[in-house]
């Protein structure tokens, strides 16, 4: 099974996603460091996240 991944909307780097990822999952782009949120599973799609509480996680 292929690893799930989605393109960063900022720099277009492919961002690896956990196999058990769910909508709303938060990730950081390894290319540009942008904070992103998984907004769709099929197909995997990322968008900019509002992470005011990011430092609390």
C-alpha positions as CSV (number, residue, x, y, z in Angstrom):
1,X,0.0,0.0,0.0
2,X,1.3,3.4,-0.9
3,X,2.0,6.1,1.7
4,X,-0.7,8.7,1.8
5,X,0.5,12.2,1.0
6,X,-0.7,15.5,-0.2
7,X,0.8,18.7,-1.7
8,X,1.5,21.7,0.4
9,X,-0.5,24.7,-0.9
10,X,2.4,27.0,-0.1
11,X,5.4,25.3,-1.7
12,X,4.0,22.3,-3.4
13,X,6.2,19.9,-1.5
14,X,4.7,16.4,-1.0
15,X,3.8,16.1,2.7
16,X,3.6,12.5,4.1
17,X,0.5,11.8,6.1
18,X,-0.1,9.1,8.8
19,X,-1.8,6.0,7.4
20,X,-4.6,6.5,9.9
21,X,-5.0,10.2,9.2
22,X,-8.5,11.8,9.5
23,X,-10.0,15.0,8.3
24,X,-8.8,17.8,10.6
25,X,-5.4,16.2,11.2
26,X,-2.7,18.8,11.6
27,X,0.7,18.5,10.0
28,X,3.7,20.7,9.3
29,X,5.2,20.9,5.7
30,X,8.8,19.6,5.7
31,X,9.6,21.9,2.8
32,X,8.5,25.3,4.1
33,X,7.3,24.7,7.7
34,X,3.8,25.9,6.9
35,X,1.2,24.7,9.4
36,X,-1.5,22.7,7.5
37,X,-4.7,20.8,8.1
38,X,-6.0,17.8,6.2
39,X,-9.3,19.0,4.8
40,X,-10.1,16.0,2.5
41,X,-9.2,12.3,2.6
42,X,-10.1,11.2,-0.9
43,X,-8.1,12.6,-2.5
44,X,-5.8,13.8,0.3
45,X,-5.9,17.6,0.3
46,X,-4.2,20.1,2.6
47,X,-5.1,23.7,3.4
48,X,-3.6,26.4,5.7
49,X,-4.4,25.7,9.3
50,X,-5.4,28.2,12.0
51,X,-3.1,27.0,14.7
52,X,-3.3,29.6,17.5
53,X,-3.2,26.6,19.9
54,X,-0.4,24.8,18.1
55,X,2.1,25.4,20.9
56,X,-0.2,23.6,23.3
57,X,-0.1,20.3,21.4
